[in-house]
């Protein structure tokens, strides 16, 4: 029992009541034709049941927010571990998600830069160091001398910056300390008056330390002493920061302020380097890096780096955090290796933990063949295979033990050269004490597994059965009596023959001499020519693609295939013929576009844009199906039009749950929360019932009166049956 996962009577989708035993702490591969039932067992049965059991183990309070999961159509599953699914569907399309954020590398980067980064002035470029109290006083005096409008000098102490809370006690303590005013969220308030702040909103509270008249002579000892005392008090209550308001507002810090031009850094903390926080994000694009969420035009303020100037002015080894994020994973690993060799003992002590976590995660991604990706690559641009391998690397980093991992074809999009890296990663995950189930077609991965389960014999209604199963490599032996099409190919008894004779392709790519047009060849009309392509890692290449032919673009992962085909070719032609506004990959010229009038990109994105989409609506077949039903005799007698057979419009759709035909988890949980509770024993008393009845009658009368007023405003309306005597 403990060394097996036992499945009895699985009937989900096309599965034919199958029973199976899977070894624990091993790597099992599910093989077979597409549609034969592999994913139905792996994801819709095993993983779904593991997820359901986990939710059922939680408290009733927690379950009401998660909703109820239906039990898969299976009689029994024994020996099931906590399950984690790593499929190809769940990568984020959020424009803020990057490779660094989804692997948590960026979190450690922010900590690293906040703790050991060196700030430089964004204005003059000089290194900023801590200012003494005397230097702050001198800077303020210089600012008052430049005050052109003659405004009084106001000294503030920022006690709270962007924090949630009511702060009633803090304001009361300030009043008892002798202070009279505070600027709260940009407005001045008298501390003797009642100040109510929202508990769940962020607030900035700045204590008014002193008001100094304009024109005061600071060369006099008393005046300078007054300013020095105000600065000292502001630094005490303002967390080493003093805000100065003359004709402009500036912040000076006892920690980091530029003595050259008075530029003062905000508090250097991890949120300063987050483009998801208003304290770190570029104020122009709000951390998107583009002009708006629908545009690909680079933000002119931050040049696509997403962060404000102060964040980009903190450097480690002459690189800011955006420059580090722009490195490829292999380059970043080398960069952090060099940081580990620093001789500064203080640097080593502070940076040890974040450096270790960053390097481990980078190493895991290199192991799964993703060393070519940059850390700032948007998650939405990753292929399904790349996204899956990133999550796989994250799981290895979590070092979980006793877990069931289910993967969906992790080798998709991976060059054969990198297969060995991925397989080693899966073996490492298994050797930690985990069970792995892989749905796969790749031969190398199949042979590297410990146990094989082959589904078939066909697809759809012709599949759903287990045609072969057993340990590897014993099942491949000729002595094994099990037979299946997959095993025949793996044993070498079946193979695909290489054609003895192939089509002859002429220099101008013509196959048929009868239809060959020499004039077109001489004019260069047989090619789509790309000149000087240099997008991403392309090295100013020239490419000629024959028209009206099927062309394959191959190469190792990260060699530039997608950069050429998608970033350069597709985006350029989509802008020209489809009315798109992509930022096309860099290239000098594209010749031959006049012979193309449309371009279609078929990628791994899921079809349909709403939960109501299905294959019939996506390909347009549902329109003709509705027309067919509308043309039947019964439909004509009832006056039904094609819209009557649409689940998107009233009259055709189910009105109980419009358009979808089923209740979502959110609706289920909402209904569960709104379901009336069983009356308590006290409510059975006559007094309670009479009070409830009186309240109900009063409520009914109130509703009747308000309803009558509403009707009188709209005019008379016919009363419903049975309401005449109300």
N, C-alpha and C positions, 0 to 999 in steps of 0.2 A: 504494500500500500504506500509506504513512504518513498519508495524509489520509482513510482509510476504515477502518471496522471491517467485516470480511467474514465473514458467517455462511453456512455451507454445511450443508444437510441437517439442520435442526433438527426433532426429532420428539418433544420432551418433551410429555407429556400429550396434548392433542388437536391439536398442530401437525402439519401434513401435509407433512413433509419439505421445509420451506421454506428458501429461500436468499435472502440479503438483504445489501445494502451500506448502511452508515450513515455519514454524514459525521462526521469527527472535528472537535472544537472548535466544534461547532454544537449547537443545541438541537433535538432530534428528539422529536416527539410520536407516541405510539402511540394510535390511536383504534379504535373499533369497539364492537359490542355487548358487554354483560357476558357473560363466558364464551367470548369468541371467540378467546382465546389471547394477549392482550396481555401479561398478567402471566407467562404460561408462557414467553414469549420473553425478556421484560425481566428478571425475577427468577430464574426457575427454570433458565434457560439461560445468558444473558449474565453476570449477576451470580454465579451459582453456579460457572461456569467460571473467572471472574476470581478468586473466593475460593479455589477449588481450586488454581489455579496459584500463588497467593501462598503457600499452605501447603506446596505441593510444593517451593517454592524455599528453605524453611527447612531447618535441619539435621535429621538423623534424631532427635537428642535432643529437639528442640523439637516435632517432629511427633508423638512418642509421647504427648504431653500433649494435643494438639489433636485427635487422632483422624484417621481417613482419610475424606475426602469423596468420594462417588461422582461419577464423571464424568457430566455431563448427556448426554442422548441427542441428540448432535449430531456430525456428521462432522468439522467443523473450524471454528475461529474464529481469524481472523488480525487483527492490529492492535489487540489488546485491551489496554487500560490497566488499572492498579490500580483496582478498582471499590469504590464505597461505596453501600450501599443505604439509602435513607431512606424507610421504609414507615410504615404506620399501626399496626403491631402491637407495636412494641418499646418503648413508653413504660413506665416503671417503676411498679409498684404498691407499691413500698416506702414505708411511711408516713414514712420519714425523708427521702425525696427530694422536693425542691421545685424550682420554676422556677429559683431562684438557684443551687442545687447542681448541677443538670444542665447549666447553662450556664457553670459555673465562676465565676460572679459572686461567689458566697458565699466562695470561696477568697480572692479579692482583697479582699473586704470584711473578712475576718478579719485579713489582713495590714495593711490600712489602719487598723483600730481598734487593733491591737496597737502600731503605730508612732506614730500621731499622736493617738490618743484620750486624753481627759483623764479620770482616775479620780476618782470621788466616793465618799464614804463611804456605804454602804447604810444605816447606822444613823442618822447625823445629817444626811446630805445635803451636807456641806461638802466642798469640793475637797481632795483628798489630795495632799500634796507630800512630797518626800523628807525623812526625818528624819535629823538629825545623831546622832552617837554619844551625845552628852550628853542629847539628847531621849529616846533609847531607854532610857538608864539611868534617867532620871526616870520614865518610864512603867512600867518594871519595879518600881521602888520603890513607886509608887502601887499596883501590882497586889499586891505583898506586904503592904501595909497593909490591903488588902481581903480577904486570905486568911482565911477564916472557920474552916477546919478545922485550921489550924496545920501544913500540909504543907510540907516542905522545898522550897526553890527549886532547880529543875533547869534548867540552861542547855544547849541543844542547838544544833548547827550542821547544818542539812539539806544535806549534801554532794551527795546524789543524790535526786531526786524522780521517782518513776515512770519509771525507765529500765531497760532490759533489760541483762543482763550478769552476770558472775561477780564482778567487782570484787575479785579476790584481791590484786592488786598494790596497789590503793588502800588496802585495809584493812591490809596489811603496812606501807605508808608511814605510816599513822596511828599504828601501834604504834611505829615507829621515831622518830616525832615526839614521843613521850612520852605519848600518850593510851592509856587503859586500857579504855574501854567505848564501845560504840556501840549505838544503838537501830535495829534492822533490821526493817522491816515490822512495827513496833509492839512488838517484843520486845527487851529488853536482852541484849547479848552481851558476853562478855569477849574482848577482842582477842587475848589470849594463847592462846586456844583456837582450834581449827580451825573455820572457818566456811565451809560449802559453800552456795553460792547457785545456783539454777537459771539457766542461761544465757539461756533463752528466756522467762523470766517478768519482769514489771516489779517493781522493788524501790525502796524508799525507805530511804536510809541516813542516819541523823542521829548525828553525833559528840557524845558527852557531853563538854562543855567543863568544867563545874564543878557541884558540889553545894554549895549554901549553906544552912546551917541556918536554920530559921524563927526569927524574933525577933531576928535580927542587927540591930544599930543602924547604919543606913547614914548617920547624921549624922556618925559618926566617919570620919576621913579614910582610914584603912587599909581599912575595910570597903567604902567607896564605891570606892576604888581597885581592890580585888579584883573588884568587880562590873564596873567599867569595863573592866578587862583581859579579863574573861570575855566581855563583849559584843564587844570588839574582835577577840578570837580567833574568836568564833562568826561574826562577819560576814566574816572572812577565809576561813574554811573552808566557810561556808554560803552562798556566792554572794550576799552582802549581806542575808541573812535570818538571824534568830535566833529559835529556838523556845523559849518560856518555859513551864514547867509549875509551877504552884502548886496551888491547889484546882481550877483549870481550865487548859486548854492554849491558848496564843495564839502567833501568829507576828507578829514585828515586822520591818519592812524598812527598810533604810537608803535605800531608793528611795521606796516609797509606803506610809506608815502614817498613820492619822488620829490626831493628837495629842489630840483631844477624848475619844474613847472607846477608843483603843488598837487600833482595827480596822486590820489590816494586809492589804494586797492580796497575793495570790500573784503569782508572776512573770507579768507581762503579756506574753503571747506568743500567737500565732495559735490554738493549741489551746484557750486559755481561752474562745474564742468559738465553739467547735465543739460542737454538740449530739450529735455522734457520738463524742465523747471524754468519758471520765469526769471530766476536769478542767474541762470547760465545761458539760456537760449538767446539767440540773436533777436533783438527787439523788432527788426524789420520783417523777418520771415517766421518768427516764433519757433525756431528750431527745425523748420522743414528743409532748409537749404535751397528751396526754390521760391519763386515769387508768390505762388499760391499752391494749394494742394493738387490742383488739376493741371498745373503747368510744369514743364521741364526746364524752363528758363532759370538759370542760376541767380540766386539772390545777389544783387549788386553790393549789398552792405557787408555780408560775411563771405561772399564768393563761394557759396555752397558748403562752408565749413560748419554751419548751424549754430555756432557759439558767438557770444559777444566778445568785444575786443579784449576785455580784461581776462577772460578765460583763455584766450589764445596767446596771451602774453606771459603765461607761466610755462617755463621750459625745463625739460630734463635732457641733458646732453644735446642742447641746441635744437630740440624738437618740442613743439607743443602737442597737445593731446590729439588735435586734428591731423597733424602730420604723422603721428604714430598710427592712428586709425586708418590712414591711407596706405599703409604698408601691406604687402601681402603677408599671409600667415607665416611663410618661411622666412621672409625678411624680418618680420616682427620677432620671431623666435631668436634670430641672430642678434637683434638689437637688445633684447632683454637678457640674453646670455652675456653680452658685453657689460650690461649694468651690474650683473652679479659679480663682475670682477673688480668693481670699485673698491679702492683701498680705504675710503672714508668709513670708519667704524660706525659713526652715527648713522650714516646713510644705510649701511648694511642692517643695522639693528631695526630701523624704522621700516625699511622696504622689504624685509625678509618675507613676511607672510604674503603681501599682495604679489610680489615677484614670483613666489613659488606657485601660487594659484594660477597666475597668468601663464606661466611657462608650461604647467601641466596641461591646461586646456589647449594651448597651441600645439603641444606635442600630440595630444589625442587627435586633433584635426589633421595633423600631418600624417598620422598613422592610418587614417581612413581616406587618404588621397586628396585632401582639400587644401594643400599647401599653396595653390595658385590663387585662392580667393583673397580679396582684400577685406580688412576688418570693417571698413565702412560700406561694404556692399549691401544694398538694400535687400531685405528678406524677400520682398515680393518679386525680385528678379532671379531668385534661385530656382533651379530646376527641382522637380520632385525628388530626384535621387540625391542632389546636393543637400537639400533641406533635411532629408531623412538621415543622412550621414552626420550632419551637424548635431542633430538631436541624439544620435547614437554616441557621438563623442562626449556630449554632455552627460549622458547616462553612465558612461565609463568613469567620468570624473566624480560622479556621486558615490561610487564604490558601494552600491547596494549589494546585499547578499540574500539568497533565497527568494529571488524574484523571477517571475516568468516574463520574458521579453518576446514580443511577437513583431516580426519585421516583414514588410511587404516589398519584395524584390529590391533589396538595397543596392544591387549592382547596376541598376538602370542608369545610363549616362556615364558610367565609369569605364575608362579604357582598360583593356585586358592587362596592361602593364601594372595597373594599380589594384587589381583584384586581390593579389596576395596580401597587400596592406589591410584591406577590409576584412579578409578572412582571419588574419592574425588578431585583429581587433575583436571580432566575434569570439574567437577562441579565448582571448583574455577575459572577456565578459563571462564566458562559460566557466572558466577556471576559478573565478571568484566565488563560485557556488551558485550560479544562476542557471535556469532552464531557458533555452532559446528555441523558438519555432520560427523558421524562415520560409516564406512563400517565394519560390525562386524557380527560374528557368535556366540559369547559368550553370554550365557543366562543371566548371572549376569549383563553384560554391557547393554544388550537389556532392561532388566527390570528397570535399573537405568536411562534410557533416558526419555525425555519428549514427544517425538513423534516418531512413527514408520512408515516406508515405506517398504513394502514387495514386492520384484520383483519375477517374475516367468512367467508362472507356471513351465517352464523347463529351460534348459540352451541352449545357442547358439541361433539357429533360432527358437527354441521353447520357448524362454524367451523374455525379452525386454518389458514386460508389468507390470503395477502396479496391483497386485492382491489384495492388502489390504493396507490401510493407516488410521492413526488416532492417537489421543492422548493416552498416557500411564498413568494409567493402564486401562482406559475405554475400549480400544480395546480388552483387554484380557477377558472382562466379557462375560458371556454366552448370555447376552442380545444383544451383538453386532452381527449383521447379516453378517458381513464380514467373508469370509472363505478363508483360505490358509493353506498349509501344515505347514508352520512355526507357525501360530497361533494355529493350532490343538495341536502341541507339547507343546507350551507355556501354553495353557489352561489345558493340562493334559489329553485331550481326546485321544490323540495318544501318545504312548510311546514305547520304545524298551524293550522288555521283557528280563529278565535275564534267560539264559538257565537253565532248571531244572537239566540237566545232562551235565557234562563237561568231556572232555577227561581225562583219568587217566594217570598220568605221574609217571613212576617208578623212583626209586632212580638214575638209570643211564640214565634217560631221554629218555628211549625207549617207543614208542607208539605201536609198532607192535611186538608181541611176536615171530611171524614167522620169522622176519628179525633181531631179537635181537642177537648180537654176544657177548657172555660173555667174550671171549678173549680180545676184544677191550676195554671193560669196565675195566677189571683188569689191562690192560696196561696204563690206563689213557688216551686213545685216544678220549674220548667223551668230553674233556674239553680243552679250551684255558685258561691256568692258568697265572695270573699276580701276582707277588710276590713283596711286599714292595713298592707299588706305593706311591710316595710322591710329585708328581708335584703340584705346586701351593698350594692349601689348603688341599690336600689329606694327611691323617695322617698315612702313612706307611701301607696302607691297602692291603689285599690279596683278590683277586677276581677270581672266576672260572666261565667261560662263556661256556655253552654247545654248541658244534658244531652241525651244521645242524638243528638248532632250531632258532626261532625268540625270541630275548631277549629284553625286554624293560628296560631302565635305567631311573629311575624317581627320583624326589626330588625337593626341593624348589630351586628357582633361586639362583645361586651362591654356591650350595652345593658341587660341584665338578664333576658333570656329564660329562661336556665337557672336563674337565681336564683328566678324566679317559679314555673316549672313543676316543677323538681326540688327545690330547697331548701325551698320553701314548700309547694307542692301535694302532690308525691309523698311527701315525708318525713312530712308531717302525716297523710295518709291511710294510709301504710304503718304508722305507729305505731298507728293506731286499728284497722285491719282486718287487717293482716298480722302483728301481734305484733312489729314491728321496734322498735328502740330508738335511732332516729336523733335527732340534735339538729336539729329542724326550724327552718327560717328564720323570722326574727321576723315576726309578724303579729298583729293584734288579735283577729280572729275569722274562722272559716270556717263559713258557713251552707249547709245543704243536704247535709251529709255523710250524713244518714240515708237518702238515696235511693241510696247507693252501698254495696256490700258487698265490693268487692275492687278493688285497683289493681295494675296490672302496668307495670313500667318496661322498655321496650325501648330499649337504648342500643347503643353501639358495642363493648361488651365482647365478647371471643371466647366462643363457646358452649362448653359442656363444662368440666369442672373437672379432667380427667385426660387423659393422652395416649391413653387407650383410647376416649374419646368420639368419636362420629362422628354425622353427621346422622340416621342411622336410630335410634341409641340416644337421641339428644337429643329427638326428637319422639315417641319411644315406639313407633315402627313395628317395631323389632327384637323386641319382645315378641311381637307377632302373627306375625312371620316365624318365630320359634322354635316357636310353637304350631303353625304350619302344617307345618313339617318334622317335628315330633314326632307329628303325626297321620297321616303317611304309613305305608303298609303295612310297608315295610322297617324303619322306626323302631319300630313296634309289635312286630314280630317280635323285634327285638333288645332290646326293653324300654327304649328310649331315652325319656327325659323331656325337657321343654323345656330343662333345665339342660345337657343334652348338647350343645346348640347355642349355648352361651354361652361367650365367651372370657374370662369373669371368674371361672369356677369350675373346680376340678379335674374332669377327665373330659371337659370340652368344649374347654378351651383347649389350646394347644400348650405342653407342659411344658418344651420346650427354652428358650423365652423367654416365660414366662407373661404373658398378657394383651396384650402389645404386638405380637407377631408379627415383630419385627425387633430387631436389636441396636443399642443406642444407641452414640453416639460414645465414651461413657465405657467401655462394656463392650468395645468394639473395642480401645481403647487398653490397657485392663487385660489383655485376652487377649494383645495383642502383647507387653506387658512380661513376662507370665508364660510366654511361649512358650520352650521350652528352647533354649539356644544350641547351635550346632554344636560338637562336641568339638574340642579343640585337638589338634595333632599329638602332643603329649606323652602324651595319654590313650590312644593306641593301643598303648603298650608293655604287655608281659605283666604286669610288676610292678604297674603302675597298675591294670590290669584286675583282677588278683587282689585288690589292696587294696580296690578298689571293691566287688568281689563279697563279700569278707568283711564289709565295712561294711554292705552290703545285707542279708546273712544275719543279722548282729547286729541290724540295725534291724527285720528281719522277726520275729526271735525276741522282741525287746522288745515289738513291737506285739502278738504272739500272747499273750505273758504278760499284758500289761495288758488285752487284750481278754478273756482268760480270767477275770481278776479281776472285770472288769465283769459278765461273764455270771454268775459265781458269786454276785455280789451281787443280781442280778435273778432268778436261778433258771435252770434248764436251758433251753436253746434248741436247736431242731433245726439241725444243721449244714447248710450249703449243700452242693450237689453238688460232689464233688471235694475237699472239705476234710477228709474223715474221716482221711486219713493224715497230716495236718499235726501 
